[in-house]
């Protein structure tokens, strides 16, 4: 494709390129929820569009819950999952090996989660979320995992992580928000407002039920052939030192949206469960103004240029966000950033769709507030 023969208008494709329906992809994707995660159909679309051969290497510099890497494996490719957040590394790497349900069921049924262990620190904040017996079972599972990092226990921990808090009986907690960990004081107020107290919920049966659902789709026979060769790197997107130069065939990613998601405070319960010290999340910050965000993207794209093979593609999905009462298309900032990164703009693909009920949970209405569409900037080296 000639780099400069297309007009700007001809570089935009608008339509519904993948489904707006929920949970249409492989069930392995839905083991865990994560703020601002894109749908698996997005990387699947671009993998099919830009990779004509199997066994290619696909990178996500902002790996999140691992959607790109898992879809790469499901489609017969190798993945590199990078993220500065240790929680993200766990979410992705815990599905590197997916054990059989039958084997994990046997292990769970053999665990003693009722034995009372002495507490050195009182968990007063946690008692706003959990019945004391439920909390004890959760803590016992944590202790078992410290001694057993097998693929089976790791996957069990991932499933338990997905059940930590939510708004139905399938979660370990009292009624609370499912996707983010609200502060304990806020949960205390919610309990008082709803006149509720945490009831005992056995965690084994809830883990098993969730696991049965998540493993209901059979894995492709080649999945582990590729997933076992994945790389999981905990680095800033602009300094992915463990990713070799000229090694990546395709990048599909979505950076932190401008002034949107607090990855630290929103995940404090998950961090507690995995014994992740929140001080190690200090690099996971909210970027609050467009100029800083643009500089951040510029530096990221320079590093992406280094690791990409010649003529390979990068897809960066962003949204339209409401910033200081004005609608700001972040794809324009990505295109401007690319000009200083030695990558060139191929086109922008806009997948336009109406919001689903999950989006409406965040009080985001169609065509009124931010992240109204998937705006995918396609760049090439």
N, C-alpha and C positions, 0 to 999 in steps of 0.2 A: 504494500500500500504506500503510495506516495505521501510524504509527510505533510505537504503544504498545499495540496491541490483541492482539498475539501473546504467548503465554506463553513463558518461556525454553525450555521443553522443545520447543515446536513450532518453534523457530528452528533446530533441528538436522536436517540430512538426512544419513543414513549409508548408504553403499552403494558399489558399484564403478561410478563414473560414467565412467571411461575405463579403457582396457585396462592390465593390469599386465604385458603382454608387452613385450619389449624391441624397439626399433627398428621400430616399426609406422608411424612418420610419414615425412615426406619425407626423403630421404637427405641433403639439404642441412643438416639439423640435426646430422648426425653427423660433420661434418668435423673436429671437435675435441672433446675431453673436457674437463670443467671440474668442480672440486669443488663438490658441493652443487647441481648444476644440476637443475631439475625437468624432467619429461618434456614434450615438445611437446604431448601430448594435453591437458595441463592448461590452458594458455592457449587452445588450440583449443576446448575445451569451453566456457569462459566467454565467448569471443568469440561463439560461436554462440548462447549463451544470452542474452547481454545486449545484443548489437548486432543490430538488425533491418535496418539499412541498411548498404550498403557505403561505402567511402571515409570511414571514421571515423578518428580519431586515438587510438592506443593507446600508453600510456606504461609503461615499466618503470623505476622509480627505482633498482633494484639489478639492472642489466642482465645481469651475469654473462657468459655466452657468447653472449647475444643471442637466446635461444629465443623470448621474447615478440615481439620486433620482427620476426624472420624469419617467425614464424607469422602475424603481422599482415599482412605482405606477401603471403604465400601465400594468405591468405583475402581479399585485396582491400582492405586498409586501410593507412594510413600509420603509421609507428612512430617513437617517440622513445625512444632507448636512452640511459639515464643510468647512470653508474657513476663512482666516484672512482678506480678502478683503470685506469691506461692500458692494461694488458693486455686488460681487458674491452672497451675501446673498439676495439682492433685486432681482436679476435675477431669483433665484430659488424660493424664497418664494412668489413672485408675481404670480406664477402659482400653488400655493397650492390650491386656489379656482379659478376655471375657470368659470366665469359667462357666461350666454347665450349672443350670438351676438346681439339678438334683444333688450335685456335690455340695453346693452352698447351703441347700436346705438341710442336709445332714449335719453340716458344721454348725449352723445356727441352732438347730434343735439340741445339739450337744453342749452348747455354751451355758455356763452357770452365771446368770446375770442378777441373781437375787442376793448373793452373798453381801452382807453389809461390810463396807470398808470405812475406816475412820477418815474423817475429813480434817485436813489441816486448816483449810480455809472455809468459812461458811459461805454458801452460795445463795445469799439472800436475794440477789437480783434474779437469779434463775428460777426461784420459787414463784415468781410472778408468771412464769410460763409453764412450769411443770409441777405435777404432783410429786411429793418427795420420793415415792417408790419408783415412779417413772424416771426421775432424775438419777436415782441410784443405778438403775439399769443402764442408762445412757453412759454414766461415768464408768461403770464396770466394762462396758464395751470398749470405751476409750483405753482403759488399762490393758485389756486383752490385745488390742491393736499395737500397743507399744512393744509387745513381745512377739508379735506375729505379723509380719509384713507380707504375707503370702498374697498371691493374686486373689484368692478367695476372700480373705479378710479385708483386703483393700477394696474389693468390689462391694462387700457388705457394708463397709464404712461409707462408701459413696452413696449407697441406697439409704442408709441411716441419715446421712447428711441431708438428703432430699426430703426427709420426713421430720426434720427438727422443728419446724414451725409452720403453721398454716391455719386455714379456716374450716377444716372438716375433720371428721373423726379419724381419718387416715393418717393424720399427723400426730406427733408425740405431744404437742403443746395444747394449751387451752386456745380458744379462738383468737387468732392474731393474723397479721398480714403474712401471706405466703412467700413473697419473693425477697423482701428485705427484712433485716433484723431491726425492729424498732427499739428505741431505748427502753430499758427496764421501767423507768418512771412513767413512760407513755403506756406501757402494757399494764402497769398498776392502775392507771386512770381508766384504761379500757375495761379492765376487770370490774372496777367499781361502777362504771357507767352501764355495763351490760349485766351487772349483778351476777358475775360468774366467778368461780374458783376452779383452779386446775383439778381435774379428775384423773384418777389412775388410768393409764393407757399402757398396756403391755407392748413393748417395742418389737418383740420377735415377730408376732403375727403381722404387724404393719410392715415390717421390712420384707417379709416373705410375699405379702400381697403385692407390694410395689414391684418387687423383683420379678414376679411372674408376669406382670404386665410389661415391664421394660424388656424382658427377654422373649416376648411372644413372637417377634419376627425372627426367623432363622437368619444367622449370619451367612454371608457368602462364603463358600468353602475356602476362598483365598484370603479372607480378612486378616488372619493372624500372620500370613506370609508377609504382608505389608506392614501391619501395625507393630510387629516386633522389631522392625527396622526404623521406626519413627525416632525423631530426636525431639527432646523436650528441654528447652533452654530458658532459663530465668534471667532475662536481660532487658535493658531498655531497648525500645524499637530502633533507636538511632545508634546503637552500639551492640549489634548481635555478633559478638566476637566468636562464638562457637559455630556460626554458620559460615561455611567456606565460601570464598569468592567464586563467582560464576558457577553456582551449583543448583540454582532454583529454576524450574521450568514455568511455574505459575505462582503468583501471589494473589490470594483472595482474603481480604481483611476489612475490618471496620474499626477505625480509631475511636478513642473516647470522644463523645460528642461535646461540643462546647457548652460549659456551664450546666451540665445535666446530671451526671451520676456520681454519687459519693461512694466509691467502691470500698472505702475503709469502714465507715460507720454502718453502711448498709449490710455488711457481712460480719459483724462482730460475733454473732452467735456461731456461725460457721467456723470462724477463726478460733473461737474457744474450743469447739469440738475437735478440731485438728491440732490443737496446741500451737497455733500460729500466733506469735507475738505481734500485736498490732503495730508496734514500732517499726517492724520490718515492712510495713505497707506505706511508709512515709513517701515513697516515690510514686505511689498511686494517687495522684492528686487531681483535683478538678481544675481545668484550665478555664479561666473566667473572662478572658477578653480575646477578640479575634486576632489581634496582632501576635500574641503569644501562641495561640493555637496554630496560626499559619507558620510561625518559625519552627514549632514542634513538628509539624507535618513536613516542612522542608528538610529538616535534619533526618527524619525518618525515610523520606524518599531517596535521599543521597545514599543512605545505608542500603536501601532496597536495590538501588542501581548496582551497588558493589556485588551483592549476592546473586543477582539475576543473570541468567544466560543471555547471550545476544539474541535479539528478536523475540524474547519472551515477553509475557504480559503481566501487568499488575492491575488488579481490580480493587479499588478502594470505595467501599460503600459508606455514604454519609447521608445525612438527612437535611431537611429544612427546619431550622430551629428558630424559636422566637427569642430574640435577643434585644433587650431594652425596648420591647413593644414593637419591634420590626422583624419581619420575616427575613432570615438570612439563609441563603443557599450555600451550604458549606462546600458543595462541589466547585463553586467558583474559586474558593480559597485553595482548594486542592490543585486546580488547574494552574493558578498563579504560582503555587509552590513548586509545581513540576518544572516550571521554566528554569529554575535555578538548580535543578537536580540532575540534569542531563537525560531525563526521561521526557518523552514527547506524548502529547495528548492525542489519543486515537479517536475516542468518542465518549459520550456520556449516555448511559442506558438508564432510563427512569422507569422503574416498575411502580406504576400507580395503582393503588388499591384502597378500599375503604378499611377503616379500622375494625378490628375484632373486639370482642368483649374484654380481652385482656388489656388491650390498649386503653379502653374506656375506664378500666380500673384506676388508671393514672390521671383521670380527668382530662384526657386529650381527645378533643372532638375532631371530626373530619373537617379538613380544610380550615381549621381555626388556630391550632397551636402546633408546636414543633414536631419533627420527625413524621411528617405526613406522607412521605414516600421514600422508597429506596432509590437513592440517586447514586449510581455506580459509575465512577470515573475510571475509564480504561486507559492505562498508560502503557507504553512499551519502551524497551531499551533499544 
